[in-house]
Amino acid sequence: MNTQPGYVLVIDDVPDILQLLDTTLKFKGYRVVTAYNGLEALDCIQKERPALIVTDIMMPKMDGFSLVHRLRLNPDTRDIPVVFLSATYVTPEDKSFALTIGVTRFVEKPVDLDEFLRMIDQVIKQGNPSGQEPLNEYEFYVGYRKRLEIKLKQKNTQIARDEHLLETLSEKEKDSFKASLHLAISEREEIQQLLDQIYKRLKKFPKQK
């Protein structure tokens, strides 16, 4: 691994957002590498250590929470600053959990690009000064499970409401509304898959007193 910092690693599974962040950061003079999920990001980090990571949370294969946990467990990557971008995990509890696992900053989508660039400059200069010990595997998965269970409940409520509302719309209005509903259903399935994986992992730990 090249340990000389120098580039910004941007991770998001939505191509339009990834392109926007890539173009914006490059215009301001940053060297940028992009990835679509946490697994791709780990490959990039292995080749060359970034000065900063900017990542979405909800992504396939490996999401933002799991990526940060992996980075903080590894002494070689523990102090890389990480900025979370999210439109889904935005409650105070979500942000608190993100900080607990070692996230440096948290930004809600849609992103104000001027504020975002000022923050990026500041974080690169300051680094990741927390120096906190990473959560152990059990603590991480218990906290992560709680966040996902709450998010799944919220998605179920949203989908039930939207499906009821869909019945009241005209055929012309339904077309655009269906796209939003399909996205919510896809996100619910992704959350459920993550939860299933975490339930399996937690079963491997001895019962905690």
Backbone as a chain_set.jsonl record, in Angstrom:
{"seq": "MNTQPGYVLVIDDVPDILQLLDTTLKFKGYRVVTAYNGLEALDCIQKERPALIVTDIMMPKMDGFSLVHRLRLNPDTRDIPVVFLSATYVTPEDKSFALTIGVTRFVEKPVDLDEFLRMIDQVIKQGNPSGQEPLNEYEFYVGYRKRLEIKLKQKNTQIARDEHLLETLSEKEKDSFKASLHLAISEREEIQQLLDQIYKRLKKFPKQK", "coords": {"N": [[0.845, -1.208, 0.0], [0.604, 2.17, -0.925], [1.445, 4.714, 1.187], [1.378, 7.427, 1.034], [-0.616, 10.203, 1.263], [-3.046, 11.718, -0.966], [-5.224, 11.844, -2.735], [-8.811, 12.166, -3.329], [-11.215, 9.886, -2.491], [-14.197, 8.969, -3.854], [-17.355, 7.604, -3.279], [-20.242, 6.164, -4.473], [-23.301, 4.667, -5.438], [-24.98, 5.699, -7.301], [-24.836, 6.796, -10.495], [-25.15, 9.477, -11.544], [-24.852, 11.163, -9.305], [-22.302, 10.44, -8.488], [-20.821, 11.298, -10.7], [-21.306, 14.059, -10.588], [-20.065, 14.813, -8.14], [-17.455, 14.007, -8.68], [-16.762, 15.636, -10.906], [-17.074, 18.201, -9.749], [-15.164, 18.233, -7.643], [-12.79, 17.766, -9.057], [-12.729, 20.068, -10.63], [-12.08, 21.92, -8.718], [-9.503, 21.291, -8.299], [-8.745, 18.941, -7.027], [-7.384, 15.631, -6.949], [-9.145, 12.864, -8.007], [-10.6, 9.714, -7.31], [-12.995, 7.277, -8.17], [-15.616, 5.08, -6.953], [-18.117, 2.483, -6.909], [-19.124, 1.112, -4.745], [-18.483, -0.193, -1.385], [-16.717, -2.395, -1.541], [-15.34, -2.052, -3.974], [-14.111, 0.298, -3.256], [-12.338, -0.506, -1.214], [-10.459, -1.915, -2.717], [-9.325, 0.195, -4.158], [-8.189, 1.658, -2.054], [-6.303, -0.129, -1.123], [-4.459, -0.061, -3.17], [-3.601, 2.601, -3.219], [-3.378, 4.88, -0.627], [-5.958, 7.095, 0.304], [-6.335, 10.707, 0.782], [-8.713, 11.511, 1.761], [-11.991, 10.196, 2.234], [-15.088, 10.195, 0.658], [-18.298, 9.186, 1.025], [-21.367, 7.546, 0.129], [-24.018, 6.07, 2.115], [-26.011, 3.975, 1.835], [-25.478, 1.349, -0.157], [-24.889, -1.253, -2.613], [-23.387, -4.553, -2.08], [-21.139, -3.673, -0.317], [-21.876, -1.46, 2.183], [-21.778, 2.003, 3.398], [-21.55, 2.101, 6.266], [-20.446, -0.441, 6.915], [-18.059, -0.286, 5.489], [-16.657, 1.836, 6.78], [-16.385, 0.721, 9.319], [-14.682, -1.439, 8.748], [-12.412, -0.021, 7.901], [-11.684, 1.338, 10.253], [-10.979, -0.706, 11.953], [-8.579, -1.542, 10.98], [-5.258, -0.765, 11.543], [-3.701, 0.521, 9.604], [-5.433, 2.044, 8.09], [-6.957, 3.437, 9.816], [-6.933, 6.159, 10.505], [-7.802, 7.593, 8.303], [-9.722, 10.257, 7.153], [-13.291, 10.285, 6.915], [-16.135, 11.219, 5.136], [-19.565, 11.146, 5.373], [-22.262, 10.947, 3.08], [-25.708, 11.256, 2.823], [-29.143, 10.546, 2.06], [-30.953, 9.033, 3.255], [-30.228, 7.97, 5.807], [-30.589, 10.049, 8.133], [-31.407, 10.87, 10.636], [-30.976, 12.124, 14.041], [-30.083, 9.95, 15.575], [-29.025, 8.228, 13.641], [-26.851, 9.766, 12.773], [-25.408, 9.951, 15.129], [-24.661, 7.275, 15.521], [-23.038, 6.97, 13.287], [-20.909, 8.701, 13.933], [-19.999, 7.365, 16.165], [-18.89, 5.03, 15.111], [-16.756, 6.071, 13.835], [-16.898, 8.005, 11.784], [-15.988, 11.063, 10.21], [-17.251, 13.481, 9.334], [-20.688, 14.42, 8.588], [-22.955, 14.696, 5.999], [-25.987, 15.805, 4.688], [-27.94, 14.789, 1.875], [-29.924, 16.643, -0.532], [-26.753, 17.936, -1.649], [-25.221, 20.952, -0.693], [-23.122, 22.478, -2.74], [-21.159, 24.516, -2.473], [-20.83, 24.781, 0.33], [-20.087, 22.174, 0.799], [-17.58, 21.934, -0.533], [-16.038, 23.735, 0.975], [-16.042, 22.399, 3.422], [-14.738, 19.996, 2.691], [-12.145, 20.917, 2.129], [-11.442, 21.812, 4.671], [-11.554, 19.431, 6.218], [-9.561, 17.852, 5.008], [-7.312, 19.323, 5.682], [-7.387, 19.186, 8.476], [-7.474, 16.462, 9.018], [-8.196, 13.31, 10.612], [-8.856, 13.637, 13.663], [-9.895, 12.282, 15.912], [-9.05, 9.845, 17.156], [-10.302, 7.752, 18.465], [-11.095, 4.529, 19.864], [-11.948, 1.754, 17.818], [-15.257, 0.295, 17.465], [-15.949, -2.984, 18.732], [-16.626, -6.081, 16.953], [-19.124, -7.194, 17.741], [-20.441, -5.044, 19.083], [-20.619, -3.244, 16.981], [-22.318, -4.577, 15.109], [-24.669, -4.881, 16.595], [-25.456, -2.209, 17.032], [-25.718, -1.411, 14.368], [-27.717, -3.136, 13.468], [-29.907, -2.125, 14.891], [-30.257, 0.421, 13.734], [-30.92, -0.319, 11.106], [-33.281, -1.8, 11.504], [-35.05, 0.162, 12.396], [-35.022, 1.789, 10.136], [-36.159, 0.048, 8.256], [-38.742, -0.235, 9.235], [-39.655, 2.377, 8.864], [-39.548, 2.538, 6.068], [-41.452, 0.625, 5.348], [-43.754, 1.861, 6.314], [-43.773, 4.172, 4.727], [-44.068, 3.032, 2.143], [-46.544, 1.724, 2.339], [-48.202, 3.934, 2.716], [-47.739, 5.334, 0.321], [-48.651, 3.479, -1.577], [-51.348, 3.458, -0.995], [-51.947, 6.112, -1.607], [-51.442, 6.098, -4.316], [-53.649, 4.872, -5.439], [-55.48, 6.884, -5.517], [-54.766, 8.652, -7.47], [-54.752, 10.135, -10.776], [-54.415, 8.519, -14.004], [-52.411, 9.768, -15.465], [-50.923, 11.055, -13.505], [-49.984, 8.909, -12.096], [-47.779, 7.689, -13.373], [-45.261, 9.078, -12.944], [-45.224, 8.945, -10.199], [-45.062, 6.253, -9.654], [-42.404, 5.569, -10.148], [-41.022, 6.632, -7.975], [-42.147, 5.103, -5.959], [-41.293, 2.512, -6.674], [-38.558, 2.813, -6.272], [-38.472, 3.136, -3.503], [-39.381, 0.616, -2.704], [-37.306, -0.971, -3.681], [-35.212, -0.028, -2.075], [-36.161, -0.878, 0.399], [-35.952, -3.653, 0.103], [-33.198, -3.895, -0.078], [-32.403, -3.029, 2.462], [-33.592, -5.046, 4.004], [-32.139, -7.278, 3.138], [-29.582, -6.635, 4.119], [-30.157, -6.66, 6.848], [-30.797, -9.377, 7.218], [-28.293, -10.503, 6.772], [-26.887, -9.457, 8.943], [-28.271, -10.527, 11.133], [-27.525, -13.199, 10.844], [-24.77, -13.002, 11.28], [-24.69, -12.126, 13.964], [-25.651, -14.34, 15.298], [-23.453, -15.927, 15.513], [-21.978, -15.019, 17.592], [-21.196, -15.489, 21.073], [-23.838, -15.673, 23.507], [-24.627, -12.605, 24.951], [-24.327, -11.315, 28.241]], "CA": [[0.0, 0.0, 0.0], [1.25, 3.47, -0.918], [0.899, 5.425, 2.345], [1.426, 8.871, 0.822], [-1.955, 10.677, 0.934], [-3.041, 12.681, -2.047], [-6.42, 11.93, -3.566], [-10.113, 12.023, -2.681], [-11.944, 8.711, -2.96], [-15.633, 9.252, -3.804], [-18.068, 6.332, -3.436], [-21.705, 6.276, -4.557], [-23.795, 3.737, -6.461], [-25.817, 6.443, -8.252], [-23.873, 7.379, -11.429], [-25.273, 10.936, -11.694], [-24.263, 11.799, -8.122], [-20.865, 10.191, -8.544], [-20.271, 12.177, -11.73], [-21.368, 15.438, -10.095], [-19.022, 15.01, -7.13], [-16.175, 13.854, -9.37], [-16.524, 16.847, -11.701], [-16.948, 19.351, -8.849], [-13.897, 18.165, -6.923], [-11.703, 17.931, -10.02], [-12.724, 21.481, -11.029], [-11.407, 22.647, -7.644], [-8.097, 20.927, -8.265], [-8.466, 17.686, -6.318], [-7.269, 14.378, -7.692], [-10.309, 12.094, -7.578], [-10.826, 8.335, -7.736], [-14.384, 6.946, -7.853], [-16.001, 3.676, -6.79], [-19.568, 2.34, -6.817], [-19.505, 0.487, -3.473], [-17.389, -0.327, -0.449], [-15.732, -3.38, -1.977], [-14.487, -1.386, -4.96], [-13.329, 1.297, -2.528], [-11.238, -1.179, -0.519], [-9.438, -2.194, -3.727], [-8.638, 1.466, -4.427], [-7.403, 2.02, -0.87], [-5.167, -1.042, -1.065], [-3.479, 0.378, -4.165], [-3.05, 3.891, -2.782], [-4.138, 5.435, 0.483], [-6.505, 8.429, -0.001], [-6.295, 11.754, 1.798], [-10.083, 11.662, 2.271], [-13.021, 9.369, 1.61], [-16.452, 10.732, 0.657], [-19.077, 8.011, 0.646], [-22.772, 7.32, 0.422], [-24.194, 5.0, 3.097], [-26.738, 2.84, 1.277], [-24.889, 0.882, -1.412], [-24.844, -2.72, -2.688], [-22.145, -5.306, -1.832], [-20.675, -3.196, 0.991], [-22.373, -0.095, 2.354], [-20.885, 2.935, 4.073], [-21.313, 1.713, 7.655], [-19.52, -1.58, 6.937], [-16.771, 0.188, 4.995], [-15.98, 2.598, 7.833], [-16.01, -0.218, 10.374], [-13.496, -2.161, 8.275], [-11.279, 0.903, 7.895], [-11.278, 1.686, 11.616], [-10.367, -1.877, 12.583], [-7.246, -1.711, 10.408], [-4.38, 0.344, 11.947], [-3.159, 1.221, 8.433], [-6.442, 2.927, 7.495], [-7.801, 3.924, 10.913], [-6.987, 7.624, 10.629], [-8.258, 8.264, 7.075], [-11.003, 10.916, 7.397], [-14.41, 9.814, 6.092], [-17.338, 12.06, 5.127], [-20.777, 10.445, 4.945], [-23.339, 11.643, 2.392], [-26.886, 10.379, 2.869], [-30.508, 11.078, 2.023], [-31.781, 8.055, 3.957], [-29.845, 7.926, 7.228], [-30.419, 11.466, 8.46], [-31.908, 11.183, 11.972], [-29.895, 12.327, 15.022], [-29.566, 8.647, 15.99], [-28.176, 7.759, 12.546], [-25.617, 10.552, 12.795], [-24.684, 9.568, 16.338], [-24.04, 5.977, 15.265], [-21.958, 7.204, 12.328], [-19.774, 9.258, 14.67], [-19.517, 6.328, 17.075], [-18.043, 4.066, 14.396], [-15.548, 6.739, 13.374], [-17.081, 8.933, 10.667], [-15.452, 12.381, 10.542], [-18.315, 14.467, 9.108], [-21.926, 13.863, 8.055], [-23.608, 15.68, 5.129], [-27.259, 15.335, 4.132], [-28.285, 15.085, 0.487], [-29.016, 17.108, -1.578], [-25.558, 18.591, -1.138], [-24.889, 22.329, -1.059], [-21.765, 22.267, -3.238], [-20.233, 25.506, -1.913], [-20.53, 24.364, 1.703], [-19.402, 20.884, 0.699], [-16.183, 22.161, -0.89], [-15.367, 24.334, 2.132], [-15.875, 21.34, 4.401], [-13.717, 19.074, 2.194], [-10.856, 21.572, 2.346], [-11.188, 21.83, 6.118], [-11.3, 18.074, 6.71], [-8.254, 17.419, 4.517], [-6.288, 20.023, 6.465], [-7.429, 18.752, 9.873], [-7.339, 15.019, 9.131], [-9.185, 12.633, 11.455], [-8.173, 13.776, 14.952], [-10.622, 11.71, 17.047], [-8.224, 8.882, 17.859], [-11.123, 6.859, 19.275], [-10.972, 3.107, 19.618], [-13.082, 1.258, 17.018], [-16.174, -0.652, 18.092], [-15.69, -4.371, 18.401], [-17.572, -6.61, 15.976], [-20.451, -7.37, 18.325], [-21.032, -3.72, 19.319], [-20.95, -2.654, 15.688], [-23.475, -5.217, 14.494], [-25.863, -4.583, 17.397], [-25.851, -0.847, 16.699], [-26.105, -1.392, 12.958], [-29.024, -3.805, 13.394], [-30.939, -1.214, 15.385], [-30.476, 1.454, 12.724], [-31.602, -0.931, 9.97], [-34.643, -2.174, 11.897], [-35.834, 1.398, 12.4], [-35.158, 2.232, 8.751], [-37.084, -0.858, 7.593], [-40.08, 0.136, 9.694], [-39.994, 3.641, 8.197], [-39.791, 2.248, 4.652], [-42.737, -0.066, 5.257], [-44.791, 2.879, 6.504], [-43.766, 5.015, 3.524], [-44.592, 2.274, 1.003], [-47.985, 1.526, 2.549], [-48.841, 5.236, 2.476], [-47.65, 5.649, -1.105], [-49.531, 2.568, -2.314], [-52.721, 3.947, -0.794], [-52.074, 7.361, -2.352], [-51.424, 5.771, -5.743], [-55.007, 4.52, -5.838], [-56.289, 8.103, -5.629], [-54.222, 9.502, -8.521], [-55.165, 9.903, -12.154], [-53.45, 7.703, -14.74], [-51.295, 10.626, -15.856], [-50.116, 11.319, -12.306], [-49.434, 7.664, -11.572], [-46.527, 7.291, -14.015], [-44.113, 9.629, -12.237], [-45.304, 8.519, -8.805], [-44.659, 4.844, -9.573], [-40.948, 5.493, -10.108], [-40.641, 6.867, -6.582], [-42.583, 3.939, -5.184], [-40.403, 1.401, -7.006], [-37.286, 3.087, -5.607], [-38.657, 2.851, -2.081], [-39.462, -0.844, -2.562], [-35.951, -1.475, -3.888], [-34.448, 0.3, -0.871], [-36.631, -1.764, 1.464], [-35.364, -4.975, -0.13], [-31.773, -3.803, 0.248], [-32.314, -2.977, 3.923], [-33.931, -6.369, 4.52], [-31.004, -8.158, 2.859], [-28.541, -6.298, 5.083], [-30.596, -7.153, 8.155], [-30.656, -10.832, 7.224], [-26.863, -10.792, 6.918], [-26.471, -9.118, 10.304], [-28.846, -11.54, 12.028], [-26.686, -14.397, 10.737], [-23.484, -12.726, 11.924], [-24.871, -12.032, 15.403], [-25.854, -15.683, 15.829], [-22.154, -16.557, 15.71], [-21.374, -14.525, 18.822], [-21.758, -16.056, 22.316], [-24.892, -14.831, 24.07], [-24.109, -11.589, 25.861], [-25.068, -11.19, 29.498]], "C": [[0.871, 1.246, 0.0], [0.643, 4.301, 0.193], [0.996, 6.938, 2.208], [0.043, 9.376, 0.413], [-1.937, 11.654, -0.23], [-4.309, 12.786, -2.855], [-7.683, 11.794, -2.724], [-10.817, 10.833, -3.316], [-13.431, 8.966, -2.757], [-16.386, 7.965, -4.146], [-19.568, 6.58, -3.422], [-22.189, 5.362, -5.676], [-24.736, 4.401, -7.457], [-24.89, 7.193, -9.218], [-23.939, 8.901, -11.533], [-24.636, 11.668, -10.516], [-22.748, 11.634, -8.129], [-20.189, 11.118, -9.55], [-20.24, 13.624, -11.276], [-20.25, 15.715, -9.102], [-17.636, 14.929, -7.762], [-15.821, 15.134, -10.123], [-16.267, 18.063, -10.808], [-15.593, 19.366, -8.154], [-12.707, 18.35, -7.868], [-11.595, 19.386, -10.473], [-11.992, 22.333, -9.993], [-9.971, 22.191, -7.428], [-7.755, 19.653, -7.524], [-8.25, 16.548, -7.306], [-8.319, 13.424, -7.141], [-10.272, 10.687, -8.154], [-12.245, 7.973, -7.311], [-14.59, 5.443, -7.737], [-17.502, 3.624, -6.576], [-20.038, 1.678, -5.515], [-18.267, 0.298, -2.61], [-16.327, -1.321, -0.863], [-14.78, -2.796, -3.017], [-13.574, -0.381, -4.26], [-12.139, 0.66, -1.819], [-10.111, -1.532, -1.485], [-8.626, -0.932, -4.031], [-7.7, 1.838, -3.275], [-6.168, 1.138, -0.747], [-4.056, -0.611, -2.025], [-2.807, 1.682, -3.746], [-3.963, 4.49, -1.721], [-4.662, 6.833, 0.127], [-6.277, 9.426, 1.129], [-7.641, 11.894, 2.481], [-11.006, 10.717, 1.511], [-14.366, 10.073, 1.769], [-17.361, 9.613, 0.178], [-20.549, 8.104, 1.006], [-22.851, 6.232, 1.495], [-24.849, 3.793, 2.445], [-26.2, 2.492, -0.101], [-24.909, -0.644, -1.423], [-23.455, -3.253, -2.352], [-21.485, -4.932, -0.508], [-21.087, -1.747, 1.149], [-21.392, 0.742, 3.168], [-20.558, 2.561, 5.506], [-20.267, 0.593, 7.729], [-18.125, -1.162, 6.48], [-16.005, 0.909, 6.106], [-15.533, 1.675, 8.965], [-14.75, -0.988, 9.993], [-12.256, -1.266, 8.335], [-10.772, 1.178, 9.305], [-10.659, 0.506, 12.366], [-8.916, -2.079, 12.141], [-6.352, -0.526, 10.798], [-3.834, 1.15, 10.779], [-4.14, 2.223, 7.832], [-7.288, 3.637, 8.556], [-7.968, 5.431, 10.922], [-7.349, 8.332, 9.329], [-9.6, 8.947, 7.367], [-12.068, 10.454, 6.41], [-15.596, 10.762, 6.263], [-18.487, 11.223, 4.599], [-21.701, 11.403, 4.207], [-24.558, 10.731, 2.412], [-28.176, 11.16, 2.757], [-31.445, 10.187, 2.819], [-31.499, 8.037, 5.446], [-29.554, 9.342, 7.71], [-30.952, 11.835, 9.853], [-30.733, 11.455, 12.908], [-29.263, 11.009, 15.469], [-28.655, 8.045, 14.92], [-26.818, 8.457, 12.583], [-24.764, 10.192, 14.005], [-23.967, 8.234, 16.141], [-22.866, 6.126, 14.303], [-20.715, 7.75, 13.036], [-19.155, 8.219, 15.604], [-18.595, 5.341, 16.376], [-16.834, 4.735, 13.754], [-15.669, 7.627, 12.157], [-16.659, 10.34, 11.102], [-16.5, 13.484, 10.42], [-19.518, 13.775, 8.468], [-22.628, 14.962, 7.267], [-24.889, 15.069, 4.57], [-27.361, 15.697, 2.65], [-29.645, 15.762, 0.439], [-27.907, 17.984, -1.012], [-25.478, 20.034, -1.626], [-23.413, 22.321, -1.452], [-20.755, 23.269, -2.676], [-19.833, 25.125, -0.49], [-19.741, 23.063, 1.709], [-17.913, 21.076, 0.411], [-15.403, 22.805, 0.252], [-15.079, 23.274, 3.19], [-14.78, 20.368, 3.988], [-12.324, 19.646, 2.446], [-10.472, 21.543, 3.82], [-10.82, 20.446, 6.643], [-9.932, 17.572, 6.251], [-7.13, 18.063, 5.327], [-6.219, 19.493, 7.893], [-7.163, 17.259, 10.031], [-8.457, 14.435, 9.974], [-8.641, 12.575, 12.878], [-8.797, 13.027, 16.12], [-9.778, 10.725, 17.853], [-9.006, 7.891, 18.704], [-10.888, 5.403, 18.899], [-12.17, 2.617, 18.803], [-13.981, 0.344, 17.841], [-15.734, -2.071, 17.777], [-16.81, -4.887, 17.491], [-18.995, -6.7, 16.53], [-21.146, -6.02, 18.52], [-21.457, -3.076, 18.001], [-22.226, -3.257, 15.123], [-24.766, -4.986, 15.285], [-26.369, -3.173, 17.079], [-26.37, -0.718, 15.282], [-27.486, -2.027, 12.788], [-30.144, -2.862, 13.825], [-31.266, -0.139, 14.357], [-31.272, 0.887, 11.545], [-33.043, -1.306, 10.304], [-35.562, -0.952, 11.911], [-36.079, 1.874, 10.971], [-36.15, 1.353, 7.988], [-38.522, -0.526, 7.975], [-40.55, 1.417, 9.002], [-40.318, 3.401, 6.723], [-41.13, 1.55, 4.463], [-43.896, 0.911, 5.398], [-44.917, 3.756, 5.267], [-44.412, 4.297, 2.349], [-46.094, 2.053, 1.136], [-48.746, 2.818, 2.279], [-48.868, 5.56, 0.993], [-48.55, 4.75, -1.944], [-50.989, 2.985, -2.174], [-52.959, 5.217, -1.607], [-52.149, 7.097, -3.854], [-52.831, 5.473, -6.27], [-55.878, 5.75, -6.073], [-55.865, 8.987, -6.798], [-54.818, 9.167, -9.883], [-54.084, 9.082, -12.858], [-52.21, 8.507, -15.135], [-50.356, 10.864, -14.681], [-49.402, 10.058, -11.816], [-48.047, 7.343, -12.126], [-45.298, 7.785, -13.247], [-44.076, 9.152, -10.78], [-44.814, 7.084, -8.649], [-43.143, 4.691, -9.48], [-40.433, 5.668, -8.684], [-40.992, 5.674, -5.704], [-41.669, 2.74, -5.436], [-39.041, 1.573, -6.348], [-37.378, 2.743, -4.131], [-38.716, 1.346, -1.824], [-38.083, -1.474, -2.726], [-35.077, -1.221, -2.657], [-34.859, -0.589, 0.296], [-36.015, -3.153, 1.323], [-33.887, -4.993, 0.232], [-31.566, -3.788, 1.763], [-32.588, -4.352, 4.526], [-32.779, -7.355, 4.288], [-29.86, -7.903, 3.837], [-28.894, -6.821, 6.472], [-30.426, -8.663, 8.259], [-29.194, -11.23, 7.42], [-26.396, -10.537, 8.346], [-27.029, -10.105, 11.316], [-27.977, -12.794, 12.019], [-25.348, -14.188, 11.455], [-23.617, -12.72, 13.447], [-25.093, -13.384, 16.046], [-24.528, -16.384, 16.135], [-21.468, -16.099, 16.994], [-21.983, -15.256, 20.025], [-22.813, -15.117, 22.858], [-24.293, -13.891, 25.108], [-24.968, -11.514, 27.118], [-25.725, -9.828, 29.579]], "O": [[1.775, 1.373, 0.826], [-0.556, 4.577, 0.163], [0.723, 7.661, 3.166], [-0.439, 9.027, -0.665], [-0.94, 12.339, -0.459], [-4.464, 13.746, -3.61], [-7.638, 11.369, -1.57], [-10.993, 10.781, -4.533], [-13.882, 9.157, -1.628], [-16.106, 7.317, -5.155], [-20.101, 7.143, -2.466], [-21.568, 5.287, -6.736], [-25.24, 3.739, -8.364], [-24.219, 8.137, -8.801], [-22.899, 9.556, -11.602], [-23.956, 12.677, -10.705], [-22.008, 12.567, -7.816], [-19.115, 11.658, -9.283], [-19.275, 14.341, -11.537], [-19.563, 16.731, -9.205], [-16.745, 15.702, -7.41], [-14.713, 15.653, -9.991], [-15.362, 18.855, -11.07], [-14.945, 20.41, -8.086], [-11.73, 19.014, -7.518], [-10.489, 19.886, -10.68], [-11.364, 23.336, -10.333], [-9.3, 22.64, -6.499], [-6.577, 19.314, -7.403], [-8.864, 16.514, -8.373], [-8.375, 13.198, -5.932], [-9.954, 10.488, -9.326], [-12.662, 8.324, -6.208], [-13.86, 4.645, -8.324], [-18.101, 4.596, -6.117], [-21.233, 1.688, -5.218], [-17.148, 0.587, -3.035], [-15.148, -1.119, -0.57], [-13.57, -3.012, -2.956], [-12.408, -0.228, -4.627], [-11.045, 1.225, -1.822], [-8.938, -1.458, -1.121], [-7.402, -0.982, -4.148], [-6.569, 2.274, -3.493], [-5.111, 1.598, -0.317], [-2.871, -0.774, -1.735], [-1.597, 1.846, -3.899], [-5.176, 4.587, -1.91], [-3.882, 7.678, -0.311], [-6.055, 9.045, 2.278], [-7.723, 12.335, 3.627], [-10.83, 10.471, 0.318], [-14.737, 10.493, 2.866], [-17.218, 9.137, -0.948], [-20.926, 8.659, 2.038], [-21.862, 5.547, 1.757], [-24.297, 2.693, 2.496], [-26.418, 3.211, -1.076], [-24.943, -1.268, -0.362], [-22.475, -2.507, -2.339], [-21.293, -5.8, 0.344], [-20.699, -0.896, 0.348], [-20.33, 0.269, 3.574], [-19.408, 2.688, 5.928], [-19.32, 0.673, 8.511], [-17.125, -1.63, 7.024], [-14.832, 0.617, 6.341], [-14.436, 1.828, 9.504], [-13.855, -1.168, 10.818], [-11.186, -1.699, 8.765], [-9.563, 1.244, 9.528], [-9.897, 0.703, 13.312], [-8.126, -2.708, 12.844], [-6.651, 0.609, 10.426], [-3.533, 2.333, 10.933], [-3.727, 3.152, 7.138], [-8.229, 4.357, 8.222], [-9.024, 5.936, 11.302], [-7.221, 9.553, 9.246], [-10.537, 8.272, 7.794], [-11.793, 10.255, 5.227], [-16.007, 11.068, 7.382], [-18.402, 10.656, 3.51], [-21.906, 12.535, 4.645], [-24.456, 9.557, 2.056], [-28.303, 12.27, 3.273], [-32.604, 10.54, 3.037], [-32.422, 8.082, 6.259], [-28.405, 9.783, 7.696], [-30.944, 13.012, 10.211], [-29.607, 11.059, 12.608], [-28.058, 10.946, 15.713], [-27.639, 7.427, 15.239], [-25.774, 7.82, 12.443], [-23.538, 10.137, 13.912], [-22.814, 8.076, 16.541], [-21.826, 5.491, 14.477], [-19.598, 7.307, 12.765], [-17.941, 8.197, 15.806], [-17.628, 4.865, 16.97], [-15.978, 4.054, 13.189], [-14.659, 7.977, 11.547], [-16.938, 10.758, 12.226], [-16.621, 14.328, 11.309], [-19.396, 12.697, 7.887], [-22.874, 16.044, 7.801], [-24.878, 13.956, 4.045], [-26.926, 16.769, 2.228], [-30.475, 15.484, 1.305], [-28.1, 18.686, -0.019], [-25.646, 20.31, -2.814], [-22.545, 22.174, -0.591], [-19.605, 22.904, -2.428], [-18.652, 25.14, -0.143], [-18.839, 22.876, 2.524], [-17.075, 20.44, 1.051], [-14.241, 22.467, 0.478], [-14.001, 23.255, 3.783], [-13.977, 19.951, 4.823], [-11.433, 18.942, 2.921], [-9.321, 21.281, 4.169], [-9.88, 20.306, 7.426], [-9.219, 16.934, 7.025], [-6.12, 17.423, 5.618], [-5.134, 19.363, 8.461], [-6.675, 16.831, 11.077], [-9.547, 15.003, 10.043], [-8.032, 11.578, 13.266], [-8.283, 13.12, 17.235], [-9.784, 10.759, 19.084], [-8.429, 7.248, 19.581], [-10.53, 5.088, 17.764], [-13.299, 3.027, 19.073], [-13.531, -0.299, 18.79], [-15.211, -2.341, 16.696], [-17.816, -4.207, 17.287], [-19.954, -6.323, 15.857], [-22.314, -5.87, 18.161], [-22.512, -2.446, 17.914], [-23.122, -2.526, 14.702], [-25.844, -4.905, 14.695], [-27.567, -2.969, 16.881], [-27.341, -0.007, 15.026], [-28.323, -1.511, 12.048], [-31.201, -2.812, 13.196], [-32.437, 0.173, 14.137], [-32.192, 1.535, 11.046], [-33.932, -1.144, 9.468], [-36.715, -1.029, 11.486], [-37.18, 2.303, 10.626], [-36.905, 1.859, 7.158], [-39.413, -0.538, 7.125], [-41.71, 1.522, 8.603], [-41.256, 3.992, 6.188], [-41.861, 1.853, 3.521], [-44.898, 0.804, 4.69], [-46.022, 4.051, 4.812], [-45.219, 4.889, 1.632], [-46.833, 2.179, 0.159], [-49.819, 2.792, 1.677], [-49.886, 6.006, 0.464], [-49.148, 5.208, -2.917], [-51.769, 2.876, -3.12], [-54.015, 5.392, -2.215], [-52.851, 7.806, -4.576], [-53.152, 5.791, -7.415], [-56.9, 5.667, -6.754], [-56.537, 9.976, -7.092], [-55.318, 8.065, -10.109], [-52.965, 8.968, -12.359], [-51.096, 7.983, -15.138], [-49.136, 10.871, -14.845], [-48.343, 10.138, -11.195], [-47.219, 6.779, -11.411], [-44.401, 7.002, -12.937], [-42.999, 8.979, -10.209], [-44.218, 6.737, -7.63], [-42.651, 3.785, -8.808], [-39.533, 4.955, -8.241], [-40.227, 5.289, -4.82], [-41.312, 2.03, -4.496], [-38.432, 0.595, -5.914], [-36.468, 2.131, -3.572], [-38.162, 0.86, -0.837], [-37.73, -2.402, -1.998], [-34.302, -2.084, -2.247], [-34.016, -1.007, 1.09], [-35.605, -3.757, 2.314], [-33.382, -5.974, 0.778], [-30.666, -4.449, 2.281], [-31.897, -4.774, 5.453], [-32.483, -8.175, 5.157], [-29.24, -8.845, 4.329], [-28.041, -7.355, 7.182], [-29.962, -9.169, 9.281], [-28.893, -12.177, 8.146], [-25.606, -11.306, 8.895], [-26.334, -10.481, 12.26], [-27.724, -13.384, 13.069], [-24.858, -15.081, 12.147], [-22.752, -13.25, 14.145], [-24.764, -13.571, 17.218], [-24.49, -17.326, 16.926], [-20.495, -16.711, 17.435], [-23.163, -15.606, 19.998], [-22.708, -13.902, 22.695], [-23.563, -14.305, 26.009], [-26.191, -11.637, 27.053], [-26.398, -9.524, 30.565]]}, "num_chains": 1, "name": "protein.A"}
